[in-house]
């Protein structure tokens, strides 16, 4: 089995590569660990559930389209991986405290979830400390 540090590094890079894709991405594919164990390891290392982090990153990525383009919210929702506009709007409001339309109109700075990174100092013999 690969060391946890390497697994988490690969997982984080997969998430960032696929964050603007569909929700159905199997992040455990090609990793020698089950999805259940991967979720546990992620929560242990970062203190947040894997699915919550992925959702936060998708919403953060969609913010660029929302602010910088005139695309419809429905189109942005579909690009974000949501089949329904209302699902996207609810998730956006839960994450940022306002709807996408309010965000677009206000032009306020909104803090988004930045990508997580593992640092070399956390790597001790291939394990996460």
N, CA, C and O atoms as a printed pandas DataFrame, in Angstrom:
     atom_number atom_name residue_name chain_id  residue_number  x_coord  y_coord  z_coord
0              1         N          UNK        A               1    0.833   -1.194    0.000
1              2        CA          UNK        A               1    0.000    0.000    0.000
2              3         C          UNK        A               1    0.878    1.257    0.000
3              4         O          UNK        A               1    1.934    1.297    0.631
4              5         N          UNK        A               2    0.422    2.261   -0.709
5              6        CA          UNK        A               2    1.161    3.514   -0.779
6              7         C          UNK        A               2    1.047    4.273    0.542
7              8         O          UNK        A               2    0.065    4.122    1.268
8              9         N          UNK        A               3    2.039    5.075    0.844
9             10        CA          UNK        A               3    1.965    5.880    2.068
10            11         C          UNK        A               3    0.825    6.901    1.987
11            12         O          UNK        A               3    0.523    7.401    0.904
12            13         N          UNK        A               4    0.196    7.213    3.114
13            14        CA          UNK        A               4   -0.924    8.163    3.118
14            15         C          UNK        A               4   -0.587    9.521    2.513
15            16         O          UNK        A               4   -1.428   10.134    1.856
16            17         N          UNK        A               5    0.640    9.996    2.732
17            18        CA          UNK        A               5    1.027   11.303    2.205
18            19         C          UNK        A               5    0.908   11.314    0.683
19            20         O          UNK        A               5    0.380   12.263    0.104
20            21         N          UNK        A               6    1.396   10.264    0.044
21            22        CA          UNK        A               6    1.348   10.182   -1.414
22            23         C          UNK        A               6   -0.092   10.043   -1.910
23            24         O          UNK        A               6   -0.466   10.653   -2.912
24            25         N          UNK        A               7   -0.903    9.239   -1.206
25            26        CA          UNK        A               7   -2.305    9.073   -1.582
26            27         C          UNK        A               7   -3.048   10.410   -1.541
27            28         O          UNK        A               7   -3.784   10.755   -2.464
28            29         N          UNK        A               8   -2.841   11.146   -0.461
29            30        CA          UNK        A               8   -3.527   12.434   -0.321
30            31         C          UNK        A               8   -3.046   13.447   -1.352
31            32         O          UNK        A               8   -3.839   14.241   -1.859
32            33         N          UNK        A               9   -1.762   13.426   -1.665
33            34        CA          UNK        A               9   -1.230   14.324   -2.685
34            35         C          UNK        A               9   -1.865   14.027   -4.039
35            36         O          UNK        A               9   -2.257   14.948   -4.756
36            37         N          UNK        A              10   -1.969   12.746   -4.394
37            38        CA          UNK        A              10   -2.603   12.357   -5.653
38            39         C          UNK        A              10   -4.081   12.730   -5.659
39            40         O          UNK        A              10   -4.602   13.202   -6.670
40            41         N          UNK        A              11   -4.754   12.519   -4.532
41            42        CA          UNK        A              11   -6.172   12.845   -4.434
42            43         C          UNK        A              11   -6.410   14.340   -4.622
43            44         O          UNK        A              11   -7.312   14.737   -5.360
44            45         N          UNK        A              12   -5.614   15.163   -3.966
45            46        CA          UNK        A              12   -5.779   16.611   -4.096
46            47         C          UNK        A              12   -5.555   17.076   -5.530
47            48         O          UNK        A              12   -6.265   17.959   -6.012
48            49         N          UNK        A              13   -4.586   16.499   -6.209
49            50        CA          UNK        A              13   -4.354   16.901   -7.597
50            51         C          UNK        A              13   -5.502   16.427   -8.494
51            52         O          UNK        A              13   -5.873   17.137   -9.429
52            53         N          UNK        A              14   -6.075   15.244   -8.233
53            54        CA          UNK        A              14   -7.229   14.764   -9.007
54            55         C          UNK        A              14   -8.429   15.678   -8.812
55            56         O          UNK        A              14   -9.148   15.987   -9.762
56            57         N          UNK        A              15   -8.637   16.106   -7.575
57            58        CA          UNK        A              15   -9.770   16.984   -7.293
58            59         C          UNK        A              15   -9.627   18.287   -8.063
59            60         O          UNK        A              15  -10.587   18.743   -8.684
60            61         N          UNK        A              16   -8.453   18.888   -8.032
61            62        CA          UNK        A              16   -8.256   20.158   -8.721
62            63         C          UNK        A              16   -8.360   20.009  -10.239
63            64         O          UNK        A              16   -8.817   20.929  -10.917
64            65         N          UNK        A              17   -7.946   18.873  -10.774
65            66        CA          UNK        A              17   -8.070   18.634  -12.215
66            67         C          UNK        A              17   -9.526   18.498  -12.627
67            68         O          UNK        A              17   -9.916   18.943  -13.707
68            69         N          UNK        A              18  -10.337   17.877  -11.759
69            70        CA          UNK        A              18  -11.713   17.554  -12.118
70            71         C          UNK        A              18  -12.748   18.439  -11.448
71            72         O          UNK        A              18  -13.942   18.159  -11.551
72            73         N          UNK        A              19  -12.337   19.480  -10.776
73            74        CA          UNK        A              19  -13.280   20.270   -9.980
74            75         C          UNK        A              19  -14.355   20.937  -10.829
75            76         O          UNK        A              19  -15.451   21.195  -10.332
76            77         N          UNK        A              20  -14.076   21.214  -12.068
77            78        CA          UNK        A              20  -15.101   21.829  -12.903
78            79         C          UNK        A              20  -15.839   20.785  -13.733
79            80         O          UNK        A              20  -16.615   21.134  -14.623
80            81         N          UNK        A              21  -15.605   19.514  -13.450
81            82        CA          UNK        A              21  -16.281   18.435  -14.162
82            83         C          UNK        A              21  -17.550   18.016  -13.462
83            84         O          UNK        A              21  -18.126   18.781  -12.689
84            85         N          UNK        A              22  -17.985   16.804  -13.731
85            86        CA          UNK        A              22  -19.225   16.322  -13.133
86            87         C          UNK        A              22  -18.963   15.753  -11.753
87            88         O          UNK        A              22  -17.823   15.466  -11.385
88            89         N          UNK        A              23  -20.039   15.595  -10.998
89            90        CA          UNK        A              23  -19.931   15.079   -9.635
90            91         C          UNK        A              23  -19.519   13.612   -9.608
91            92         O          UNK        A              23  -18.947   13.145   -8.623
92            93         N          UNK        A              24  -19.804   12.886  -10.679
93            94        CA          UNK        A              24  -19.630   11.454  -10.671
94            95         C          UNK        A              24  -18.193   10.951  -10.745
95            96         O          UNK        A              24  -17.981    9.747  -10.888
96            97         N          UNK        A              25  -17.224   11.813  -10.653
97            98        CA          UNK        A              25  -15.840   11.396  -10.754
98            99         C          UNK        A              25  -15.487   10.480   -9.592
99           100         O          UNK        A              25  -15.755   10.799   -8.433
100          101         N          UNK        A              26  -14.887    9.347   -9.907
101          102        CA          UNK        A              26  -14.465    8.408   -8.869
102          103         C          UNK        A              26  -13.026    8.734   -8.507
103          104         O          UNK        A              26  -12.092    8.362   -9.218
104          105         N          UNK        A              27  -12.863    9.420   -7.412
105          106        CA          UNK        A              27  -11.535    9.879   -7.015
106          107         C          UNK        A              27  -10.666    8.733   -6.503
107          108         O          UNK        A              27   -9.443    8.861   -6.443
108          109         N          UNK        A              28  -11.286    7.623   -6.138
109          110        CA          UNK        A              28  -10.519    6.487   -5.644
110          111         C          UNK        A              28  -10.020    5.600   -6.785
111          112         O          UNK        A              28   -9.222    4.691   -6.561
112          113         N          UNK        A              29  -10.489    5.862   -8.008
113          114        CA          UNK        A              29  -10.037    5.067   -9.144
114          115         C          UNK        A              29   -8.524    5.224   -9.292
115          116         O          UNK        A              29   -7.988    6.324   -9.153
116          117         N          UNK        A              30   -7.862    4.144   -9.567
117          118        CA          UNK        A              30   -6.402    4.084   -9.735
118          119         C          UNK        A              30   -5.634    4.332   -8.440
119          120         O          UNK        A              30   -4.408    4.439   -8.465
120          121         N          UNK        A              31   -6.325    4.425   -7.322
121          122        CA          UNK        A              31   -5.648    4.510   -6.032
122          123         C          UNK        A              31   -5.855    3.184   -5.308
123          124         O          UNK        A              31   -6.950    2.624   -5.343
124          125         N          UNK        A              32   -4.817    2.682   -4.658
125          126        CA          UNK        A              32   -4.922    1.374   -4.004
126          127         C          UNK        A              32   -5.617    1.451   -2.634
127          128         O          UNK        A              32   -5.103    0.941   -1.639
128          129         N          UNK        A              33   -6.788    2.092   -2.603
129          130        CA          UNK        A              33   -7.508    2.265   -1.350
130          131         C          UNK        A              33   -8.988    2.402   -1.685
131          132         O          UNK        A              33   -9.344    2.954   -2.727
132          133         N          UNK        A              34   -9.836    1.908   -0.818
133          134        CA          UNK        A              34  -11.269    2.017   -1.067
134          135         C          UNK        A              34  -11.737    3.444   -0.793
135          136         O          UNK        A              34  -11.062    4.209   -0.104
136          137         N          UNK        A              35  -12.882    3.785   -1.335
137          138        CA          UNK        A              35  -13.428    5.128   -1.145
138          139         C          UNK        A              35  -13.721    5.387    0.331
139          140         O          UNK        A              35  -13.534    6.507    0.806
140          141         N          UNK        A              36  -14.168    4.395    1.045
141          142        CA          UNK        A              36  -14.464    4.550    2.480
142          143         C          UNK        A              36  -13.200    4.924    3.240
143          144         O          UNK        A              36  -13.209    5.855    4.045
144          145         N          UNK        A              37  -12.126    4.211    2.989
145          146        CA          UNK        A              37  -10.870    4.509    3.677
146          147         C          UNK        A              37  -10.284    5.851    3.221
147          148         O          UNK        A              37   -9.676    6.574    4.010
148          149         N          UNK        A              38  -10.472    6.164    1.958
149          150        CA          UNK        A              38   -9.991    7.442    1.442
150          151         C          UNK        A              38  -10.706    8.602    2.131
151          152         O          UNK        A              38  -10.080    9.603    2.479
152          153         N          UNK        A              39  -12.012    8.466    2.327
153          154        CA          UNK        A              39  -12.771    9.507    3.036
154          155         C          UNK        A              39  -12.295    9.659    4.476
155          156         O          UNK        A              39  -12.154   10.774    4.977
156          157         N          UNK        A              40  -12.049    8.538    5.132
157          158        CA          UNK        A              40  -11.562    8.581    6.518
158          159         C          UNK        A              40  -10.197    9.254    6.600
159          160         O          UNK        A              40   -9.953   10.090    7.470
160          161         N          UNK        A              41   -9.319    8.880    5.691
161          162        CA          UNK        A              41   -7.976    9.456    5.668
162          163         C          UNK        A              41   -8.033   10.959    5.408
163          164         O          UNK        A              41   -7.314   11.731    6.042
164          165         N          UNK        A              42   -8.883   11.367    4.482
165          166        CA          UNK        A              42   -9.021   12.781    4.147
166          167         C          UNK        A              42   -9.528   13.569    5.351
167          168         O          UNK        A              42   -8.998   14.631    5.679
168          169         N          UNK        A              43  -10.548   13.045    5.997
169          170        CA          UNK        A              43  -11.107   13.738    7.172
170          171         C          UNK        A              43  -10.084   13.808    8.308
171          172         O          UNK        A              43   -9.999   14.816    9.010
172          173         N          UNK        A              44   -9.315   12.743    8.484
173          174        CA          UNK        A              44   -8.277   12.728    9.515
174          175         C          UNK        A              44   -7.206   13.777    9.231
175          176         O          UNK        A              44   -6.775   14.496   10.132
176          177         N          UNK        A              45   -6.780   13.857    7.970
177          178        CA          UNK        A              45   -5.684   14.759    7.604
178          179         C          UNK        A              45   -6.105   16.223    7.572
179          180         O          UNK        A              45   -5.333   17.092    7.975
180          181         N          UNK        A              46   -7.315   16.510    7.102
181          182        CA          UNK        A              46   -7.711   17.896    6.882
182          183         C          UNK        A              46   -8.844   18.392    7.779
183          184         O          UNK        A              46   -9.091   19.596    7.855
184          185         N          UNK        A              47   -9.529   17.482    8.452
185          186        CA          UNK        A              47  -10.590   17.886    9.371
186          187         C          UNK        A              47  -11.905   18.252    8.713
187          188         O          UNK        A              47  -12.799   18.779    9.374
188          189         N          UNK        A              48  -12.039   17.984    7.427
189          190        CA          UNK        A              48  -13.298   18.240    6.719
190          191         C          UNK        A              48  -13.661   17.008    5.905
191          192         O          UNK        A              48  -12.774   16.284    5.452
192          193         N          UNK        A              49  -14.956   16.759    5.711
193          194        CA          UNK        A              49  -15.359   15.626    4.870
194          195         C          UNK        A              49  -14.947   15.852    3.416
195          196         O          UNK        A              49  -14.966   16.980    2.924
196          197         N          UNK        A              50  -14.583   14.792    2.748
197          198        CA          UNK        A              50  -14.130   14.864    1.355
198          199         C          UNK        A              50  -15.193   15.482    0.457
199          200         O          UNK        A              50  -14.880   16.371   -0.335
200          201         N          UNK        A              51  -16.437   15.037    0.558
201          202        CA          UNK        A              51  -17.495   15.539   -0.306
202          203         C          UNK        A              51  -17.742   17.022   -0.076
203          204         O          UNK        A              51  -18.021   17.749   -1.029
204          205         N          UNK        A              52  -17.646   17.487    1.158
205          206        CA          UNK        A              52  -17.828   18.918    1.450
206          207         C          UNK        A              52  -16.724   19.744    0.809
207          208         O          UNK        A              52  -16.978   20.820    0.268
208          209         N          UNK        A              53  -15.502   19.239    0.870
209          210        CA          UNK        A              53  -14.379   19.945    0.262
210          211         C          UNK        A              53  -14.550   20.015   -1.257
211          212         O          UNK        A              53  -14.325   21.065   -1.860
212          213         N          UNK        A              54  -14.941   18.915   -1.867
213          214        CA          UNK        A              54  -15.132   18.890   -3.326
214          215         C          UNK        A              54  -16.224   19.878   -3.725
215          216         O          UNK        A              54  -16.068   20.622   -4.693
216          217         N          UNK        A              55  -17.326   19.886   -2.981
217          218        CA          UNK        A              55  -18.428   20.799   -3.268
218          219         C          UNK        A              55  -17.966   22.266   -3.127
219          220         O          UNK        A              55  -18.300   23.109   -3.959
220          221         N          UNK        A              56  -17.211   22.549   -2.084
221          222        CA          UNK        A              56  -16.704   23.908   -1.865
222          223         C          UNK        A              56  -15.785   24.347   -2.999
223          224         O          UNK        A              56  -15.851   25.493   -3.446
224          225         N          UNK        A              57  -14.937   23.448   -3.462
225          226        CA          UNK        A              57  -14.035   23.780   -4.566
226          227         C          UNK        A              57  -14.807   23.994   -5.864
227          228         O          UNK        A              57  -14.468   24.884   -6.643
228          229         N          UNK        A              58  -15.855   23.178   -6.107
229          230        CA          UNK        A              58  -16.667   23.359   -7.310
230          231         C          UNK        A              58  -17.368   24.719   -7.286
231          232         O          UNK        A              58  -17.420   25.421   -8.296
232          233         N          UNK        A              59  -17.902   25.076   -6.127
233          234        CA          UNK        A              59  -18.581   26.364   -6.014
234          235         C          UNK        A              59  -17.595   27.519   -6.157
235          236         O          UNK        A              59  -17.915   28.541   -6.763
236          237         N          UNK        A              60  -16.409   27.358   -5.603
237          238        CA          UNK        A              60  -15.383   28.392   -5.736
238          239         C          UNK        A              60  -14.993   28.566   -7.202
239          240         O          UNK        A              60  -14.812   29.690   -7.670
240          241         N          UNK        A              61  -14.867   27.464   -7.917
241          242        CA          UNK        A              61  -14.527   27.539   -9.336
242          243         C          UNK        A              61  -15.649   28.178  -10.140
243          244         O          UNK        A              61  -15.391   28.905  -11.100
244          245         N          UNK        A              62  -16.898   27.910   -9.755
245          246        CA          UNK        A              62  -18.026   28.486  -10.489
246          247         C          UNK        A              62  -18.134   29.993  -10.262
247          248         O          UNK        A              62  -18.715   30.707  -11.079
248          249         N          UNK        A              63  -17.575   30.473   -9.156
249          250        CA          UNK        A              63  -17.621   31.903   -8.839
250          251         C          UNK        A              63  -16.983   32.730   -9.952
251          252         O          UNK        A              63  -17.459   33.822  -10.264
252          253         N          UNK        A              64  -15.912   32.219  -10.549
253          254        CA          UNK        A              64  -15.240   32.942  -11.637
254          255         C          UNK        A              64  -16.188   33.158  -12.809
255          256         O          UNK        A              64  -16.261   34.257  -13.360
256          257         N          UNK        A              65  -16.912   32.110  -13.190
257          258        CA          UNK        A              65  -17.887   32.240  -14.278
258          259         C          UNK        A              65  -18.996   33.211  -13.914
259          260         O          UNK        A              65  -19.463   33.985  -14.750
260          261         N          UNK        A              66  -19.402   33.162  -12.680
261          262        CA          UNK        A              66  -20.498   34.010  -12.229
262          263         C          UNK        A              66  -20.127   35.488  -12.279
263          264         O          UNK        A              66  -20.923   36.316  -12.722
264          265         N          UNK        A              67  -18.934   35.813  -11.831
265          266        CA          UNK        A              67  -18.500   37.202  -11.755
266          267         C          UNK        A              67  -18.005   37.732  -13.103
267          268         O          UNK        A              67  -18.320   38.860  -13.484
268          269         N          UNK        A              68  -17.234   36.921  -13.819
269          270        CA          UNK        A              68  -16.539   37.408  -15.017
270          271         C          UNK        A              68  -17.298   37.224  -16.326
271          272         O          UNK        A              68  -16.891   37.762  -17.355
272          273         N          UNK        A              69  -18.387   36.477  -16.301
273          274        CA          UNK        A              69  -19.129   36.261  -17.547
274          275         C          UNK        A              69  -20.587   36.633  -17.336
275          276         O          UNK        A              69  -21.020   36.896  -16.214
276          277         N          UNK        A              70  -21.321   36.650  -18.411
277          278        CA          UNK        A              70  -22.765   36.909  -18.347
278          279         C          UNK        A              70  -23.560   35.623  -18.571
279          280         O          UNK        A              70  -24.733   35.665  -18.943
280          281         N          UNK        A              71  -22.910   34.480  -18.341
281          282        CA          UNK        A              71  -23.605   33.201  -18.505
282          283         C          UNK        A              71  -24.793   33.130  -17.562
283          284         O          UNK        A              71  -24.785   33.705  -16.473
284          285         N          UNK        A              72  -25.817   32.408  -18.007
285          286        CA          UNK        A              72  -26.976   32.202  -17.146
286          287         C          UNK        A              72  -26.576   31.314  -15.971
287          288         O          UNK        A              72  -25.658   30.500  -16.076
288          289         N          UNK        A              73  -27.271   31.480  -14.860
289          290        CA          UNK        A              73  -26.992   30.677  -13.671
290          291         C          UNK        A              73  -27.220   29.199  -13.983
291          292         O          UNK        A              73  -26.492   28.347  -13.475
292          293         N          UNK        A              74  -28.207   28.887  -14.801
293          294        CA          UNK        A              74  -28.465   27.506  -15.187
294          295         C          UNK        A              74  -27.257   26.897  -15.892
295          296         O          UNK        A              74  -26.888   25.757  -15.608
296          297         N          UNK        A              75  -26.639   27.638  -16.805
297          298        CA          UNK        A              75  -25.463   27.135  -17.528
298          299         C          UNK        A              75  -24.293   26.907  -16.583
299          300         O          UNK        A              75  -23.564   25.924  -16.714
300          301         N          UNK        A              76  -24.115   27.811  -15.635
301          302        CA          UNK        A              76  -23.041   27.665  -14.654
302          303         C          UNK        A              76  -23.309   26.464  -13.762
303          304         O          UNK        A              76  -22.389   25.722  -13.417
304          305         N          UNK        A              77  -24.571   26.272  -13.389
305          306        CA          UNK        A              77  -24.948   25.125  -12.555
306          307         C          UNK        A              77  -24.630   23.814  -13.260
307          308         O          UNK        A              77  -24.109   22.882  -12.645
308          309         N          UNK        A              78  -24.938   23.744  -14.526
309          310        CA          UNK        A              78  -24.673   22.517  -15.294
310          311         C          UNK        A              78  -23.169   22.283  -15.412
311          312         O          UNK        A              78  -22.708   21.149  -15.278
312          313         N          UNK        A              79  -22.398   23.344  -15.662
313          314        CA          UNK        A              79  -20.943   23.213  -15.719
314          315         C          UNK        A              79  -20.373   22.763  -14.374
315          316         O          UNK        A              79  -19.356   22.073  -14.318
316          317         N          UNK        A              80  -21.034   23.158  -13.309
317          318        CA          UNK        A              80  -20.596   22.817  -11.955
318          319         C          UNK        A              80  -20.960   21.372  -11.600
319          320         O          UNK        A              80  -20.493   20.848  -10.588
320          321         N          UNK        A              81  -21.780   20.736  -12.417
321          322        CA          UNK        A              81  -22.129   19.340  -12.179
322          323         C          UNK        A              81  -23.508   19.140  -11.594
323          324         O          UNK        A              81  -23.882   18.009  -11.285
324          325         N          UNK        A              82  -24.270   20.196  -11.435
325          326        CA          UNK        A              82  -25.629   20.075  -10.923
326          327         C          UNK        A              82  -26.594   19.966  -12.089
327          328         O          UNK        A              82  -26.470   20.684  -13.081
328          329         N          UNK        A              83  -27.560   19.060  -11.963
329          330        CA          UNK        A              83  -28.535   18.887  -13.032
330          331         C          UNK        A              83  -29.629   19.951  -12.972
331          332         O          UNK        A              83  -30.258   20.266  -13.983
332          333         N          UNK        A              84  -29.847   20.499  -11.783
333          334        CA          UNK        A              84  -30.920   21.466  -11.596
334          335         C          UNK        A              84  -30.363   22.774  -11.045
335          336         O          UNK        A              84  -29.477   22.785  -10.191
336          337         N          UNK        A              85  -30.897   23.855  -11.549
337          338        CA          UNK        A              85  -30.463   25.182  -11.127
338          339         C          UNK        A              85  -30.710   25.405   -9.636
339          340         O          UNK        A              85  -29.876   26.002   -8.955
340          341         N          UNK        A              86  -31.837   24.936   -9.128
341          342        CA          UNK        A              86  -32.175   25.147   -7.722
342          343         C          UNK        A              86  -31.200   24.431   -6.781
343          344         O          UNK        A              86  -30.905   24.934   -5.697
344          345         N          UNK        A              87  -30.705   23.274   -7.185
345          346        CA          UNK        A              87  -29.716   22.561   -6.372
346          347         C          UNK        A              87  -28.453   23.400   -6.242
347          348         O          UNK        A              87  -27.882   23.520   -5.158
348          349         N          UNK        A              88  -28.028   23.971   -7.347
349          350        CA          UNK        A              88  -26.846   24.834   -7.352
350          351         C          UNK        A              88  -27.074   26.084   -6.498
351          352         O          UNK        A              88  -26.207   26.470   -5.714
352          353         N          UNK        A              89  -28.219   26.701   -6.651
353          354        CA          UNK        A              89  -28.523   27.930   -5.904
354          355         C          UNK        A              89  -28.548   27.657   -4.400
355          356         O          UNK        A              89  -28.010   28.442   -3.620
356          357         N          UNK        A              90  -29.170   26.549   -3.989
357          358        CA          UNK        A              90  -29.204   26.198   -2.558
358          359         C          UNK        A              90  -27.809   25.950   -2.016
359          360         O          UNK        A              90  -27.471   26.422   -0.930
360          361         N          UNK        A              91  -26.995   25.212   -2.760
361          362        CA          UNK        A              91  -25.619   24.930   -2.313
362          363         C          UNK        A              91  -24.808   26.218   -2.254
363          364         O          UNK        A              91  -24.028   26.424   -1.325
364          365         N          UNK        A              92  -24.992   27.078   -3.240
365          366        CA          UNK        A              92  -24.268   28.354   -3.282
366          367         C          UNK        A              92  -24.653   29.211   -2.079
367          368         O          UNK        A              92  -23.788   29.798   -1.429
368          369         N          UNK        A              93  -25.947   29.283   -1.784
369          370        CA          UNK        A              93  -26.415   30.091   -0.652
370          371         C          UNK        A              93  -25.912   29.521    0.675
371          372         O          UNK        A              93  -25.534   30.270    1.576
372          373         N          UNK        A              94  -25.910   28.211    0.786
373          374        CA          UNK        A              94  -25.404   27.571    2.004
374          375         C          UNK        A              94  -23.905   27.858    2.184
375          376         O          UNK        A              94  -23.438   28.054    3.306
376          377         N          UNK        A              95  -23.168   27.881    1.092
377          378        CA          UNK        A              95  -21.717   28.096    1.151
378          379         C          UNK        A              95  -21.339   29.561    1.378
379          380         O          UNK        A              95  -20.447   29.860    2.172
380          381         N          UNK        A              96  -22.023   30.473    0.675
381          382        CA          UNK        A              96  -21.608   31.876    0.677
382          383         C          UNK        A              96  -22.591   32.843    1.335
383          384         O          UNK        A              96  -22.284   34.025    1.489
384          385         N          UNK        A              97  -23.768   32.354    1.724
385          386        CA          UNK        A              97  -24.730   33.202    2.415
386          387         C          UNK        A              97  -25.555   34.102    1.511
387          388         O          UNK        A              97  -26.268   34.976    2.005
388          389         N          UNK        A              98  -25.477   33.915    0.217
389          390        CA          UNK        A              98  -26.279   34.680   -0.745
390          391         C          UNK        A              98  -26.458   33.841   -1.999
391          392         O          UNK        A              98  -25.699   32.905   -2.252
392          393         N          UNK        A              99  -27.465   34.185   -2.772
393          394        CA          UNK        A              99  -27.711   33.448   -4.007
394          395         C          UNK        A              99  -26.721   33.902   -5.077
395          396         O          UNK        A              99  -26.103   34.957   -4.935
396          397         N          UNK        A             100  -26.563   33.121   -6.143
397          398        CA          UNK        A             100  -25.665   33.547   -7.225
398          399         C          UNK        A             100  -26.079   34.882   -7.844
399          400         O          UNK        A             100  -25.226   35.695   -8.199
400          401         N          UNK        A             101  -27.377   35.106   -7.974
401          402        CA          UNK        A             101  -27.851   36.372   -8.528
402          403         C          UNK        A             101  -27.492   37.545   -7.633
403          404         O          UNK        A             101  -27.056   38.587   -8.123
404          405         N          UNK        A             102  -27.670   37.391   -6.330
405          406        CA          UNK        A             102  -27.300   38.445   -5.382
406          407         C          UNK        A             102  -25.798   38.699   -5.425
407          408         O          UNK        A             102  -25.348   39.842   -5.343
408          409         N          UNK        A             103  -25.041   37.634   -5.554
409          410        CA          UNK        A             103  -23.577   37.753   -5.615
410          411         C          UNK        A             103  -23.160   38.536   -6.859
411          412         O          UNK        A             103  -22.298   39.412   -6.793
412          413         N          UNK        A             104  -23.771   38.214   -7.976
413          414        CA          UNK        A             104  -23.450   38.880   -9.239
414          415         C          UNK        A             104  -23.803   40.363   -9.179
415          416         O          UNK        A             104  -23.054   41.199   -9.684
416          417         N          UNK        A             105  -24.921   40.689   -8.573
417          418        CA          UNK        A             105  -25.360   42.088   -8.499
418          419         C          UNK        A             105  -24.553   42.897   -7.497
419          420         O          UNK        A             105  -24.275   44.074   -7.722
420          421         N          UNK        A             106  -24.176   42.261   -6.386
421          422        CA          UNK        A             106  -23.507   43.022   -5.322
422          423         C          UNK        A             106  -22.075   43.401   -5.691
423          424         O          UNK        A             106  -21.609   44.484   -5.337
424          425         N          UNK        A             107  -21.375   42.513   -6.401
425          426        CA          UNK        A             107  -19.986   42.765   -6.748
426          427         C          UNK        A             107  -19.059   42.741   -5.538
427          428         O          UNK        A             107  -17.914   43.185   -5.619
428          429         N          UNK        A             108  -19.557   42.220   -4.411
429          430        CA          UNK        A             108  -18.754   42.145   -3.189
430          431         C          UNK        A             108  -17.714   41.046   -3.295
431          432         O          UNK        A             108  -17.870   40.074   -4.034
432          433         N          UNK        A             109  -16.648   41.233   -2.530
433          434        CA          UNK        A             109  -15.613   40.205   -2.438
434          435         C          UNK        A             109  -16.129   39.088   -1.542
435          436         O          UNK        A             109  -16.595   39.345   -0.431
436          437         N          UNK        A             110  -16.050   37.872   -2.009
437          438        CA          UNK        A             110  -16.504   36.716   -1.238
438          439         C          UNK        A             110  -15.333   35.769   -1.080
439          440         O          UNK        A             110  -14.648   35.438   -2.048
440          441         N          UNK        A             111  -15.115   35.345    0.131
441          442        CA          UNK        A             111  -14.019   34.419    0.396
442          443         C          UNK        A             111  -14.428   33.007   -0.008
443          444         O          UNK        A             111  -15.473   32.510    0.411
444          445         N          UNK        A             112  -13.597   32.367   -0.823
445          446        CA          UNK        A             112  -13.873   31.011   -1.283
446          447         C          UNK        A             112  -12.882   30.042   -0.642
447          448         O          UNK        A             112  -11.858   30.448   -0.092
448          449         N          UNK        A             113  -13.207   28.765   -0.725
449          450        CA          UNK        A             113  -12.329   27.731   -0.188
450          451         C          UNK        A             113  -11.123   27.568   -1.100
451          452         O          UNK        A             113  -11.281   27.198   -2.264
452          453         N          UNK        A             114   -9.919   27.835   -0.599
453          454        CA          UNK        A             114   -8.726   27.666   -1.443
454          455         C          UNK        A             114   -8.358   26.182   -1.537
455          456         O          UNK        A             114   -8.793   25.382   -0.709
456          457         N          UNK        A             115   -7.570   25.820   -2.530
457          458        CA          UNK        A             115   -7.136   24.429   -2.636
458          459         C          UNK        A             115   -6.281   24.043   -1.420
459          460         O          UNK        A             115   -5.471   24.835   -0.940
460          461         N          UNK        A             116   -6.474   22.834   -0.943
461          462        CA          UNK        A             116   -5.659   22.324    0.158
462          463         C          UNK        A             116   -4.324   21.833   -0.392
463          464         O          UNK        A             116   -4.239   21.383   -1.535
464          465         N          UNK        A             117   -3.299   21.923    0.422
465          466        CA          UNK        A             117   -1.982   21.438    0.033
466          467         C          UNK        A             117   -1.353   20.715    1.221
467          468         O          UNK        A             117   -1.551   21.087    2.377
468          469         N          UNK        A             118   -0.603   19.690    0.907
469          470        CA          UNK        A             118    0.214   19.030    1.934
470          471         C          UNK        A             118    1.617   19.601    1.827
471          472         O          UNK        A             118    2.125   19.820    0.728
472          473         N          UNK        A             119    2.222   19.834    2.940
473          474        CA          UNK        A             119    3.566   20.369    2.958
474          475         C          UNK        A             119    4.566   19.288    3.331
475          476         O          UNK        A             119    4.222   18.338    4.033
476          477         N          UNK        A             120    5.790   19.427    2.869
477          478        CA          UNK        A             120    6.838   18.453    3.150
478          479         C          UNK        A             120    7.008   18.202    4.638
479          480         O          UNK        A             120    7.323   17.084    5.046
480          481         N          UNK        A             121    6.802   19.238    5.461
481          482        CA          UNK        A             121    6.990   19.055    6.898
482          483         C          UNK        A             121    5.969   18.081    7.484
483          484         O          UNK        A             121    6.187   17.546    8.571
484          485         N          UNK        A             122    4.842   17.840    6.775
485          486        CA          UNK        A             122    3.831   16.891    7.230
486          487         C          UNK        A             122    4.143   15.467    6.799
487          488         O          UNK        A             122    3.435   14.533    7.178
488          489         N          UNK        A             123    5.191   15.296    6.015
489          490        CA          UNK        A             123    5.556   13.982    5.499
490          491         C          UNK        A             123    6.663   13.379    6.342
491          492         O          UNK        A             123    7.813   13.808    6.259
492          493         N          UNK        A             124    6.332   12.415    7.132
493          494        CA          UNK        A             124    7.314   11.737    7.965
494          495         C          UNK        A             124    7.284   10.261    7.586
495          496         O          UNK        A             124    6.367    9.530    7.961
496          497         N          UNK        A             125    8.286    9.839    6.848
497          498        CA          UNK        A             125    8.370    8.450    6.368
498          499         C          UNK        A             125    7.135    8.052    5.548
499          500         O          UNK        A             125    6.690    6.906    5.607
500          501         N          UNK        A             126    6.589    8.998    4.790
501          502        CA          UNK        A             126    5.456    8.700    3.940
502          503         C          UNK        A             126    4.111    8.783    4.636
503          504         O          UNK        A             126    3.082    8.516    4.016
504          505         N          UNK        A             127    4.095    9.146    5.906
505          506        CA          UNK        A             127    2.840    9.241    6.640
506          507         C          UNK        A             127    2.502   10.692    6.911
507          508         O          UNK        A             127    3.376   11.559    6.882
508          509         N          UNK        A             128    1.255   10.949    7.170
509          510        CA          UNK        A             128    0.804   12.305    7.452
510          511         C          UNK        A             128    0.867   12.542    8.951
511          512         O          UNK        A             128    0.326   11.770    9.741
512          513         N          UNK        A             129    1.544   13.635    9.331
513          514        CA          UNK        A             129    1.601   13.992   10.753
514          515         C          UNK        A             129    1.033   15.384   10.950
515          516         O          UNK        A             129    0.988   15.879   12.076
